[in-house]
Amino acid sequence: MKRFLIALLACTLIFGYSDIQAQSKTKSSTKTSKSAKDKKSKKDKKGKKGKTVVPETAHIQLPYNSNDCLFAVPLSVDQTFGPTSAPQGAGRIMEVMADKRHPNLPEFEHNSVWYKFTVPYNGKLDIAVTQENPADDYDMVVYKYTDAYFSNHIQCNKVLPVAVNLSAVDSALLAKPKRGAATTGASDEKLDAKARAEAAKLARQQQEKAAAMGTIGMFHEAEDILLTKASTKRHIRSIDVRKGEIYYIMLDNVTPKGSGHSIKVSIFVEAFEVPVSFYDPKIRKNVDVNLTILEKNTNNRVIVHNEKFRGGRVKFVPGFNYTLYAKRDGYFSIFYDFNADRFKEDTLLRMKLYRAERGTVYPISDIYFGNEYELLPASDSNLMNYVQMFKNHPDVAFTIKGWVQTYGVDPEHDQLVSLERAKAVKEFFVKNGVPEENIKTSGMTPTDIKRAATAAFDNKKKTDNEFVKVQLIITGINPKENP
């Protein structure tokens, strides 16, 4: 019995030790695994040579049933939609199928998505489709909407497409040139500054054109009216479209498990492609704004909506009217109505963005007075910019301070004239809708007159047009009402 108890105790100790070792190994293994995961995680965050990997752009999920014509995704003309998720399947209805009478249609839909849009004005239809993966093969078919039975007619091939692009794009054609590859045959170091500037301009234009064309689609400079599967070209010729017409696009990702795409529809006309930017005169730099531009001739169609617009080119149609609305925290908002024909002379739209801060001073020189302090109509257009600025911000109080060009001969007269100028400008502001209670007026002080007289003697070249006539000085802001 005693031997049995000793043997039992020995077994317990042996198995207990084994279990402790096993637990120790498990913990060690867990730590090792965790350590390995941490290392792997750190490694995943960095690419080769320790470079940080930029996360992929979030894709727009295509709506449910968008692979059927009845549930086509609406597109806004001139605005890119995407990148999207990859189309999956042909939907509940197989609308597009080739037959003996129509062999140039796709054989059937593989992984399709339907889009639709309304033409805002007459022109040529451009469609730019850019694959996320250049190896994905897309087919594109464009239909003109007919009536309420449109979807059924497509299914029976009673409505034929107005454009077909079945090109089997070879991914090798889309490969980016390797760094260091010769493009012009001349080294950049040997080019002078003018030649480098021209080369940079040409490269920028080529990039803009490539972005406008997309990987495949329809473009106004293309020549082919149809691309079959045998073709490796990428674009078909644009078709003429008219205001109010509705078109549908069937985009079929023939390649299974694709990587998604972006699509942009544009109407090509001889338009103004204008650089638009917003300038802060205090820091002398361009700043980004929350920008919206509406096209009034097409029922206030939104052509730009960007919460962080950092400047760029915008297309304006000749003869069309537009409304621009720009805002940024700490600044006066801008409401601006204009006609695109202004760009026949102006090559850009660069707007000043004024700060709405207590103590900020806006000097105005480009206004005109008759009999020293009677405000002339020639001043109206310049003052209206400031009127609109303060009407948009009724929370801002300010002082109008008048100024005159003086040599200090009659200080009392100068004080009177400067105050009357301020009152004349105030009257204009109130008449045009700025709350009177927000405005105070003042004239030049004796100290102002002495300094102005000294400056006049030191700088006799200063003209009346260059001289400040009034100043607008921000004196108070109610932050609760500030938009």
SULZIZI-V518327 format. One record per helix or strand. SS is the DSSP state (H for helix, E for strand). FROM is the first residue (numbers start at 1). TO is the last residue. If there is no record, write none. Layout:
ss=SS from=FROM to=TO
ss=SS from=FROM to=TO
This chain:
ss=H from=2 to=45
ss=E from=46 to=46
ss=H from=48 to=50
ss=E from=52 to=52
ss=E from=60 to=60
ss=H from=69 to=71
ss=E from=73 to=74
ss=E from=81 to=81
ss=E from=84 to=84
ss=E from=112 to=118
ss=E from=123 to=131
ss=E from=138 to=144
ss=H from=150 to=155
ss=E from=163 to=165
ss=H from=171 to=174
ss=H from=188 to=190
ss=H from=193 to=213
ss=E from=216 to=219
ss=E from=226 to=227
ss=E from=235 to=237
ss=E from=240 to=241
ss=E from=246 to=253
ss=E from=261 to=268
ss=E from=272 to=280
ss=E from=285 to=286
ss=E from=289 to=295
ss=H from=296 to=298
ss=E from=301 to=309
ss=E from=312 to=316
ss=E from=321 to=327
ss=E from=331 to=331
ss=E from=334 to=339
ss=H from=340 to=344
ss=E from=348 to=352
ss=E from=355 to=355
ss=E from=361 to=364
ss=E from=369 to=370
ss=E from=374 to=375
ss=H from=377 to=391
ss=E from=396 to=402
ss=H from=411 to=431
ss=H from=436 to=438
ss=E from=439 to=442
ss=H from=446 to=458
ss=H from=464 to=466
ss=E from=470 to=477
